[in-house]
Amino acid sequence: MPKTSTEDRAWIAEAIRRVDADANRSADTHLHVVPIPVPGIELYLKDESVHPTGSLKHRLARSLFLYALCNGWIGPGATVIEASSGSTAVSEAYFARLIELPFVAVMPSTTSCEKIALIEFYGGTCHLVDDPGTVYKEAQRLAHECGGHYMDQFTYAERATDWRGNNNIAESIYEQMQLEPHPCPAWIVVGAGTGGTSATIGRYVRYRRLDTRVAVADPENSAFYAGWESDRSDVTTDKPSRIEGIGRMRIEGSFVGGVIDDMVLVPDAASIAAARWISHILGRPVGGSTGTNIWASLRLIGEMQSAGEEGSLVTLLCDGGERYLHTYYDDSWLEAMGLDIAPYAAALEEFARTGSLPVVS
Ligand SMILES: Cc1ncc(COP(=O)(O)O)c(C=O)c1O
């Protein structure tokens, strides 16, 4: 990056002021209690869908823009480019517009039309690729071609987010749990796309010397579980995840296995059944990755019960289901995908009655 001129420094300072002012105008996200028939155990949902751009990625996008601005990687007129499954691109388009920069999102052509419309609503441009594995190279190529900046969430998510505090998602959870029966959760359960959220929470828990264990819920076709279990970073898969936002075909740079205490594999049909189940309880639709989190959380609650353990468990509501009306909430899409959610929906109904989630074979 060439030497920064005085004008550029002034532009960067104003850009940072705008990003900080946006944070200052925003309220923190809610923590909902999920009613479950399990004495001595409480389940909570951290609702990240209430961010201005509708997902947990609002926090990450803000951190990535501040990181790039403070590194001198973006200046006046620079085009910002990102490789994304959609949610991050929606949030980055919002911040690019805030500081008046062009934004291009490189995404798989299967990305939901609702997300594409949202990126364009915030003034972004969508560059779709047929092979999801090529999003990184294509974003890099576009950045090189136009002299822009490839934000690269998969590499920088874990570095750009302040894991010691600074109102990160972990600090917010512990503050909101203070008056609960079990203020220090036994488990925090999240999914992994970049791995940034689990890295931030895992580091925070260790930094604050808390007893909480961190679990990652992983969908089908994801490399994370096998990579974590074998402690290998070169694991890949040949098919993309069907649960938008989580599960990757390779171990991403921001996935920090060392701060994850356990991982739970969740079938896609279970994720979607659980997303519909919790939507019914909340009275509004949630995204697929929230369903993955819920199913994994109920499995861990079952383990706590078997161990005679009492305590609380916190998981994430990552984004709203309005973005998936043509997929997870569309029975013909499920059929086309060969996904039968009925056995998992029945298991969840039994959990709601008895507090025990049966094994689905
Ligand atoms: C809807 C949704 N849920 C969960 C995640 C996972 O978050 P992270 O990238 O911090 O691992 C993402 C990431 O893109 C997402 O879009």
The ligand as an SDF file (V2000), in Angstrom:
LIG
                    3D

 16 16  0  0  0  0  0  0  0  0999 V2000
  -26.0810  -17.7050    9.1990 C   0  0  0  0  0  0  0  0  0  0  0  0
  -24.7200  -18.0060    9.7610 C   0  0  0  0  0  0  0  0  0  0  0  0
  -24.5860  -18.7160   10.8520 N   0  0  0  0  0  0  0  0  0  0  0  0
  -23.3750  -18.9970   11.3990 C   0  0  0  0  0  0  0  0  0  0  0  0
  -22.2140  -18.5880   10.8340 C   0  0  0  0  0  0  0  0  0  0  0  0
  -20.8620  -18.9830   11.4210 C   0  0  0  0  0  0  0  0  0  0  0  0
  -20.1420  -17.9430   11.9070 O   0  0  0  0  0  0  0  0  0  0  0  0
  -18.5360  -17.8620   11.8220 P   0  0  0  0  0  0  0  0  0  0  0  0
  -18.1860  -17.4270   10.4680 O   0  0  0  0  0  0  0  0  0  0  0  0
  -18.1890  -16.8550   12.8500 O   0  0  0  0  0  0  0  0  0  0  0  0
  -17.9640  -19.2090   12.1230 O   0  0  0  0  0  0  0  0  0  0  0  0
  -22.3220  -17.8750    9.6770 C   0  0  0  0  0  0  0  0  0  0  0  0
  -21.1050  -17.4870    9.0110 C   0  0  0  0  0  0  0  0  0  0  0  0
  -21.0910  -17.0350    7.9020 O   0  0  0  0  0  0  0  0  0  0  0  0
  -23.6030  -17.5590    9.1510 C   0  0  0  0  0  0  0  0  0  0  0  0
  -23.7430  -16.8540    8.0410 O   0  0  0  0  0  0  0  0  0  0  0  0
  1  2  1  0
  2  3  1  0
  2 15  2  0
  3  4  2  0
  4  5  1  0
  5  6  1  0
  5 12  2  0
  6  7  1  0
  7  8  1  0
  8  9  2  0
  8 10  1  0
  8 11  1  0
 12 13  1  0
 12 15  1  0
 13 14  2  0
 15 16  1  0
M  END
$$$$
